[in-house]
Amino acid sequence: MIPQRYAQILFGFLLSGMMSGLISGLSTFLAVGFPPGFAATWLSSWLTSWAVAFPTVLVVAPIARRLVAVLTRSS
């Protein structure tokens, strides 16, 4: 198992992987349809997207948490 101290990094890794996979798959489908070789095209697009999404999530998530704290109030 992975130590708890890496939970935020693992969360960012999984979130960015799933999100970039879904978005790149949809974008690839909308751009080229579903031709032969779609999986290879999508995989290439996904890996590129994930390489950008993972570090972005690690930087942007703390900012988003702070904004949520500012924009919400406790009950």
N, C-alpha and C positions, 0 to 999 in steps of 0.2 A: 504494500500500500504506500501511497504518497503521504509524506508528513503534512500535517494541518497547516504549517506555515507557508506552504505553497498553494493553498486553496485559491487565492485570488488569481494567481498566474494560471492555474489549471482551469478555473472558471473562464478567464479570458481566452484561453486556448480553445476550449470546447465551444464557447459561444461564437467566437470569430470563425471557427471552422464550420459550424453548422450554418450560420448566417451567410457567410460568403459562399458556401456550397449551394444553398437554396437560391440566392440572388444570381450567382453566376450561371446556374442551370437555367433559370427563367430567362435571363438576358440572352444566353446563347440560343435557347429555343426560339425566342422572339426574333433574333437576328438571322438565324440560318434555318429555322424549322427543325425537322428531325431527320436529317439525311444519314446515309451510312457514315460511320466515323464520328457520330455525334458525341459518344462517350469520350473519345480521345480529345475532341475539341473542348468539351466541357471540362474535362480534367485539367487540361492545360490552363484554361481560363481560371478555374478554381484555385489552382496552386498559386498563380500570380496574385489573385485577389486575396488569398489567405496570407500571403507574405506581407501584404499591406495592412490587412484587417487586424492581424494579431497585435502588432505593436501599437496600432491606433487604439484598439480597445484598452490596452494597458495604460495609455496616456489619457484617453478621454473618459474612462469610467469614473475615476475620482472626481473629475470636474462635474460630470453628470450627477454623481451622488451629492456633491455640495449644492448644485442648483436645485435638486429635488428638496433638500433640507431647507433651503431658503424659500422655495415656492409652496411649501406645505406647512401645516400647523398640526400640532398634536391635538387629539380629541379631548 
